[in-house]
């Protein structure tokens, strides 16, 4: 079982050090360590097996070197040093840089608030930057559903589809949408500001391009890039841990995807049934089906014509399965049962995964076609989305009315 890999973690060793806990407190979403090759997202307290500090990071997989966690206790001059176990995530799709967990035992009788990192157990430790350990305190109450969107990039400007996805998520039961944002258009910025003010969206700045050469593809093509799809896997793992004790379930999907129930009106009733039938399962996978945004099935709404982006209500024809290709999946997970995740599956977890049948729900994915040469007659009509037509149209109109930059475009 995967938990055995942490059963031999090096013990922490105590040293005396005056003035150690004086380094700068770092709160960036991505920080570089002194070698300029190791990147830290955030450390998280993880007591599901032992009292561990698990730091989500990004490292060059062929140049992984020894790193030490340094903890200072709230009282006294004691610092505790622990050799970190560097647990590389197996899914890096050929890229030189990989997501990794830097795992250290937490010192006993200390409850450290911060951790620092060093290449040596004792050297120049005084001014090391300090990272606040997250998840030490749990939220008083959990929201039911959080959607993790990673990552928004390329001056993203698909405004209409974004608003439609957001309003669909809300109709289906979301309370929070976390977006790892690298770049978007000025108009999109106004939309994000609206949803942040509303309390639905939380933006995590994602300046990955300041540190690494990123690819817009998921698979490495020896083109000099260092990490795939704007560091998507690192962001997804951070989002799992960030919401571990804030949300009952976390959805891992892209903004052009909606996990769409076929038998239930919303996610809550669907997950109640699925969880009741599968009490030990913490990972629920939903098959991805492409609805090409190049094939139209209805006329648009004139007042939306000047809003940039795709109108998903016009796209209810889906591509048939390809015999030689397994459809990818997106997930709803219990974050407290996840240790490491990839994009389409969980890599390490407590308990198993369930592939949810297509008649229960699918991942509706409105995008450019995977099979562009298919004649229209070969596409399958699936109007499940239209069940939400009137509510969705009303909600989208309301949002467009409330954003001055879009109101002028109507």
C-alpha positions as CSV (number, residue, x, y, z in Angstrom):
1,X,0.0,0.0,0.0
2,X,1.2,3.5,-0.8
3,X,1.2,4.6,2.9
4,X,4.2,2.3,3.5
5,X,6.5,4.7,1.6
6,X,6.2,7.2,4.5
7,X,6.7,4.6,7.3
8,X,10.4,5.1,7.3
9,X,10.5,8.9,7.2
10,X,13.6,10.3,8.8
11,X,13.0,11.6,12.3
12,X,13.4,15.2,13.1
13,X,16.6,16.3,14.9
14,X,16.7,19.2,17.3
15,X,19.3,22.0,17.1
16,X,19.7,25.2,19.2
17,X,19.6,28.4,17.1
18,X,19.1,31.9,18.2
19,X,17.3,34.2,15.8
20,X,16.4,31.5,13.3
21,X,12.7,32.3,13.0
22,X,13.3,35.7,11.6
23,X,13.2,35.0,7.8
24,X,10.7,36.6,5.6
25,X,7.2,35.1,5.6
26,X,6.4,34.1,2.0
27,X,2.8,33.9,0.8
28,X,3.3,33.6,-3.0
29,X,1.4,31.0,-4.9
30,X,4.7,29.9,-6.4
31,X,8.1,30.6,-4.8
32,X,11.6,29.6,-5.9
33,X,14.1,28.2,-3.5
34,X,17.8,29.3,-3.7
35,X,18.8,26.9,-6.4
36,X,16.3,28.6,-8.8
37,X,15.2,25.1,-9.9
38,X,13.0,24.0,-7.0
39,X,9.6,25.6,-6.6
40,X,7.3,25.6,-3.6
41,X,3.5,26.1,-3.8
42,X,2.5,25.6,-0.2
43,X,3.1,23.3,2.8
44,X,0.1,21.5,4.2
45,X,-0.4,19.7,7.5
46,X,-1.4,16.1,6.7
47,X,-2.2,13.8,9.7
48,X,-4.2,11.1,7.9
49,X,-1.4,8.5,8.5
50,X,1.2,10.3,10.6
51,X,1.8,14.0,11.5
52,X,3.4,15.0,8.2
53,X,4.1,18.3,6.5
54,X,3.5,17.8,2.8
55,X,4.7,20.6,0.6
56,X,3.4,20.7,-3.0
57,X,6.4,21.6,-5.2
58,X,7.7,21.5,-8.8
59,X,11.2,20.0,-9.4
60,X,13.4,18.9,-12.3
61,X,12.9,15.2,-12.1
62,X,16.5,14.3,-13.2
63,X,18.1,16.7,-10.8
64,X,16.3,15.9,-7.6
65,X,18.6,16.7,-4.7
66,X,18.4,16.3,-0.9
67,X,16.4,19.0,0.8
68,X,15.8,19.5,4.5
69,X,12.7,20.9,6.3
70,X,13.5,23.3,9.1
71,X,10.8,23.9,11.7
72,X,10.9,26.5,14.5
73,X,8.7,26.0,17.5
74,X,6.5,28.9,18.8
75,X,8.5,29.0,22.0
76,X,12.2,28.6,22.8
77,X,15.2,28.6,20.5
78,X,14.9,25.1,19.2
79,X,14.8,24.3,15.5
80,X,14.0,20.9,14.2
81,X,15.6,19.6,11.1
82,X,14.2,16.7,9.0
83,X,15.4,15.2,5.7
84,X,12.5,15.5,3.3
85,X,11.3,12.5,1.3
86,X,10.8,13.8,-2.3
87,X,7.8,11.9,-3.7
88,X,7.7,12.6,-7.5
89,X,4.3,12.3,-9.1
90,X,4.4,9.7,-11.8
91,X,2.4,11.6,-14.4
92,X,4.7,14.3,-16.0
93,X,4.1,13.2,-19.6
94,X,7.7,13.4,-20.6
95,X,8.4,17.0,-19.4
96,X,11.7,17.7,-17.6
97,X,9.9,19.2,-14.6
98,X,7.4,17.3,-12.4
99,X,5.1,17.9,-9.5
100,X,6.5,16.5,-6.3
101,X,5.6,16.3,-2.6
102,X,8.3,17.2,-0.2
103,X,7.3,15.2,2.8
104,X,8.7,15.7,6.3
105,X,7.8,14.3,9.7
106,X,6.5,17.1,12.0
107,X,8.4,17.5,15.2
108,X,6.5,16.3,18.3
109,X,5.4,18.8,21.0
110,X,6.1,21.7,18.8
111,X,3.1,22.6,16.5
112,X,5.2,24.7,14.1
113,X,3.5,27.4,12.3
114,X,6.1,27.7,9.5
115,X,8.6,25.6,7.6
116,X,11.8,26.6,5.8
117,X,13.9,24.6,3.3
118,X,17.6,24.2,3.1
119,X,20.1,22.0,1.2
120,X,22.1,21.4,4.3
121,X,20.9,20.5,7.9
122,X,22.9,23.3,9.4
123,X,24.0,26.3,7.4
124,X,23.0,29.9,6.9
125,X,19.5,29.1,8.4
126,X,18.8,32.4,10.0
127,X,17.4,34.3,7.0
128,X,15.7,31.4,5.2
129,X,12.2,32.4,3.9
130,X,9.4,30.9,6.0
131,X,6.3,29.2,4.5
132,X,3.1,29.1,6.6
133,X,1.8,25.6,7.1
134,X,-1.7,25.4,5.8
135,X,-4.6,23.1,7.1
136,X,-3.5,23.4,10.7
137,X,-6.9,24.6,11.5
138,X,-10.0,23.2,9.8
139,X,-13.0,25.2,8.7
140,X,-16.0,25.3,11.1
141,X,-18.3,24.0,8.3
142,X,-17.7,22.5,4.8
143,X,-19.2,23.8,1.6
144,X,-20.7,21.0,-0.5
145,X,-18.9,21.5,-3.8
146,X,-15.8,23.4,-5.0
147,X,-14.7,23.4,-8.6
148,X,-11.0,23.6,-9.3
149,X,-10.1,25.3,-12.6
150,X,-6.5,25.0,-13.7
151,X,-5.2,26.9,-15.5
152,X,-6.5,30.1,-17.2
153,X,-3.9,31.3,-19.7
154,X,-3.3,32.7,-23.2
155,X,-5.2,35.9,-22.5
156,X,-8.4,33.9,-22.1
157,X,-11.4,35.6,-23.6
158,X,-14.1,33.0,-24.0
159,X,-16.4,35.2,-21.9
160,X,-19.8,33.8,-22.8
161,X,-18.9,30.2,-22.3
162,X,-17.2,31.1,-19.0
163,X,-20.3,32.8,-17.7
164,X,-22.5,30.0,-18.9
165,X,-20.3,27.4,-17.2
166,X,-20.2,29.4,-13.9
167,X,-24.0,29.7,-13.9
168,X,-24.4,26.0,-14.7
169,X,-22.1,25.1,-11.8
170,X,-24.2,27.3,-9.5
171,X,-27.4,25.6,-10.8
172,X,-25.8,22.2,-10.1
173,X,-24.7,23.2,-6.6
174,X,-21.3,24.8,-6.5
175,X,-20.4,27.2,-3.7
176,X,-16.8,28.0,-4.7
177,X,-14.8,28.0,-7.9
178,X,-11.1,28.2,-7.5
179,X,-9.2,29.5,-10.6
180,X,-5.4,29.4,-11.1
181,X,-5.0,32.4,-13.3
182,X,-2.0,33.0,-15.5
183,X,-3.5,35.5,-17.9
184,X,-6.8,36.6,-19.4
185,X,-8.3,39.5,-21.4
186,X,-9.3,42.8,-19.8
187,X,-13.0,42.0,-20.4
188,X,-12.5,38.6,-18.7
189,X,-10.9,40.4,-15.8
190,X,-14.1,42.4,-15.3
191,X,-16.1,39.1,-15.3
192,X,-13.8,37.6,-12.7
193,X,-14.1,40.7,-10.5
194,X,-17.9,40.3,-10.6
195,X,-17.8,36.7,-9.5
196,X,-15.2,37.5,-6.8
197,X,-17.4,40.2,-5.4
198,X,-20.3,37.8,-5.5
199,X,-18.2,35.4,-3.4
200,X,-18.2,32.5,-5.8
201,X,-14.7,32.8,-7.4
202,X,-11.4,32.6,-5.6
203,X,-8.4,33.6,-7.8
204,X,-5.0,32.0,-7.2
205,X,-2.4,34.0,-9.1
206,X,-0.4,31.5,-11.2
207,X,2.8,33.2,-12.6
208,X,4.3,29.9,-13.8
209,X,5.6,31.6,-16.9
210,X,7.9,33.8,-14.8
211,X,9.8,30.7,-13.7
212,X,9.5,28.0,-16.4
213,X,9.1,27.6,-20.1
214,X,5.6,26.3,-20.4
215,X,3.8,24.2,-23.0
216,X,0.2,24.6,-24.0
217,X,0.2,20.8,-24.7
218,X,-0.1,18.0,-22.2
219,X,2.5,15.8,-23.9
220,X,6.2,16.7,-24.2
221,X,7.4,17.1,-27.8
222,X,11.1,18.0,-27.2
223,X,10.5,21.6,-28.0
224,X,12.5,23.1,-25.2
225,X,9.5,23.6,-22.9
226,X,9.9,22.5,-19.3
227,X,6.4,21.7,-17.9
228,X,3.1,20.7,-19.5
229,X,-0.1,22.7,-19.8
230,X,1.0,25.6,-17.7
231,X,1.7,23.4,-14.7
232,X,-1.8,22.1,-14.5
233,X,-1.0,19.0,-12.4
234,X,0.7,21.0,-9.7
235,X,-2.2,23.5,-9.5
236,X,-4.8,20.6,-9.2
237,X,-2.9,19.0,-6.3
238,X,-2.6,22.4,-4.6
239,X,-6.3,22.9,-5.0
240,X,-7.1,19.5,-3.5
241,X,-5.1,20.3,-0.4
242,X,-6.2,23.9,-0.2
243,X,-9.8,22.7,0.0
244,X,-9.3,19.5,1.9
245,X,-11.0,20.8,5.0
246,X,-13.2,23.4,3.4
247,X,-15.2,21.4,0.9
248,X,-17.1,18.1,1.1
249,X,-16.4,17.4,-2.6
250,X,-13.9,18.9,-5.1
251,X,-14.5,18.8,-8.9
252,X,-11.5,18.7,-11.1
253,X,-12.4,19.9,-14.6
254,X,-11.7,22.6,-17.2
255,X,-13.8,25.7,-17.6
256,X,-15.2,24.3,-20.9
257,X,-16.4,21.2,-19.1
258,X,-19.5,20.5,-17.0
259,X,-20.1,17.3,-15.1
260,X,-23.8,16.9,-16.2
261,X,-26.2,14.6,-14.4
262,X,-28.6,12.6,-16.5
263,X,-30.8,11.2,-13.8
264,X,-30.6,13.8,-11.1
265,X,-31.4,17.5,-11.0
266,X,-28.1,18.5,-9.4
267,X,-24.8,17.3,-8.0
268,X,-26.0,17.0,-4.4
269,X,-28.7,14.4,-5.1
270,X,-26.4,12.6,-7.5
271,X,-23.6,12.3,-5.0
272,X,-25.9,11.3,-2.2
273,X,-27.0,8.3,-4.3
274,X,-23.5,7.5,-5.6
275,X,-22.0,7.7,-2.1
276,X,-24.8,5.7,-0.5
277,X,-24.2,2.9,-3.1
278,X,-20.4,3.1,-2.8
279,X,-19.6,4.2,0.8
280,X,-15.9,3.4,0.5
281,X,-15.3,5.3,-2.7
282,X,-13.7,8.7,-2.6
283,X,-13.0,9.2,-6.3
284,X,-15.8,9.4,-8.9
285,X,-14.9,9.5,-12.6
286,X,-17.1,10.9,-15.3
287,X,-16.6,10.1,-19.0
288,X,-15.7,13.1,-21.2
289,X,-17.8,13.6,-24.3
290,X,-17.0,16.2,-26.9
291,X,-19.8,18.5,-28.2
292,X,-18.1,20.3,-31.1
293,X,-18.5,24.0,-31.0
294,X,-18.3,24.1,-34.8
295,X,-21.7,22.3,-35.3
296,X,-24.8,24.3,-34.4
297,X,-28.3,23.0,-33.4
298,X,-30.3,26.2,-32.7
299,X,-30.3,29.9,-33.3
300,X,-28.5,32.1,-30.8
301,X,-29.8,34.7,-28.5
302,X,-29.4,38.1,-30.3
303,X,-28.5,40.0,-27.1
304,X,-25.5,37.6,-26.6
305,X,-24.2,38.0,-30.1
306,X,-21.7,40.8,-29.2
307,X,-20.3,38.9,-26.1
308,X,-17.1,37.1,-27.1
309,X,-17.2,33.4,-26.8
310,X,-19.1,30.2,-27.4
311,X,-22.9,29.8,-26.6
312,X,-23.1,26.2,-25.3
313,X,-26.8,26.1,-25.7
314,X,-26.3,25.9,-29.5
315,X,-24.2,22.8,-29.2
316,X,-26.1,19.6,-28.2
317,X,-24.6,17.2,-30.8
318,X,-21.9,15.0,-29.4
319,X,-19.2,13.0,-31.1
320,X,-19.6,9.2,-31.1
321,X,-17.0,7.1,-29.2
322,X,-13.9,6.2,-31.1
323,X,-13.2,2.4,-31.0
324,X,-9.4,2.9,-30.7
325,X,-9.6,5.6,-28.0
326,X,-10.6,5.5,-24.4
327,X,-12.5,8.6,-23.4
328,X,-10.7,10.6,-20.8
329,X,-12.5,11.3,-17.5
330,X,-13.0,14.2,-15.1
331,X,-13.6,13.7,-11.4
332,X,-15.6,14.6,-8.3
333,X,-13.4,13.6,-5.3
334,X,-13.6,13.6,-1.6
335,X,-10.4,15.6,-1.0
336,X,-9.7,14.0,2.3
337,X,-9.3,10.6,0.5
338,X,-6.8,11.9,-2.1
339,X,-3.0,11.9,-1.7
340,X,-1.9,12.7,-5.3
341,X,-3.9,13.5,-8.4
342,X,-3.3,13.7,-12.1
343,X,-5.7,15.3,-14.6
344,X,-7.9,12.3,-15.5
345,X,-7.3,10.0,-12.5
346,X,-6.1,10.0,-9.0
347,X,-2.6,8.6,-8.5
348,X,-2.7,7.8,-4.7
349,X,-5.8,7.6,-2.5
350,X,-7.4,6.0,0.5
351,X,-10.0,3.7,-1.0
352,X,-10.9,3.1,-4.6
353,X,-12.3,4.9,-7.7
354,X,-15.6,4.5,-9.5
355,X,-16.2,5.0,-13.2
356,X,-19.7,6.4,-13.1
357,X,-21.9,5.0,-15.9
358,X,-22.8,7.3,-18.7
359,X,-26.5,7.0,-18.1
360,X,-25.9,8.6,-14.6
361,X,-23.8,11.5,-15.8
362,X,-21.2,12.6,-18.3
363,X,-18.6,15.4,-18.6
364,X,-20.1,17.7,-21.2
365,X,-17.1,19.2,-23.1
366,X,-17.9,21.9,-25.6
367,X,-14.8,22.6,-27.6
368,X,-13.2,22.2,-31.1
369,X,-13.9,18.8,-32.5
370,X,-11.7,15.8,-31.9
371,X,-13.3,14.2,-35.1
372,X,-13.6,17.2,-37.4
373,X,-14.3,15.1,-40.5
374,X,-17.4,13.4,-39.2
375,X,-20.6,14.2,-41.1
376,X,-23.4,15.9,-39.1
377,X,-25.5,12.7,-39.3
378,X,-22.9,10.8,-37.4
379,X,-23.2,13.0,-34.3
380,X,-25.5,12.0,-31.5
381,X,-28.2,14.4,-30.4
382,X,-28.0,14.9,-26.6
383,X,-30.2,17.7,-25.2
384,X,-29.6,17.0,-21.5
385,X,-28.2,20.5,-21.2
386,X,-31.5,22.0,-22.4
387,X,-33.3,20.9,-19.2
388,X,-31.6,24.0,-17.7
389,X,-32.5,26.3,-20.6
390,X,-34.8,28.8,-19.0
391,X,-32.9,29.1,-15.7
392,X,-29.5,29.4,-17.5
393,X,-30.7,32.0,-19.9
394,X,-32.2,34.1,-17.1
395,X,-29.1,33.8,-15.0
396,X,-26.7,34.7,-17.8
397,X,-28.8,37.7,-18.8
398,X,-28.6,38.9,-15.2
399,X,-24.8,38.6,-15.1
400,X,-24.4,40.4,-18.4
401,X,-26.6,43.2,-17.0
402,X,-24.5,43.5,-13.9
403,X,-21.1,43.9,-15.6
404,X,-20.8,47.4,-17.2
405,X,-18.2,46.3,-19.7
406,X,-20.6,43.6,-21.0
407,X,-23.8,45.7,-20.7
408,X,-22.4,48.1,-23.3
409,X,-21.9,45.1,-25.6
410,X,-25.5,44.0,-25.5
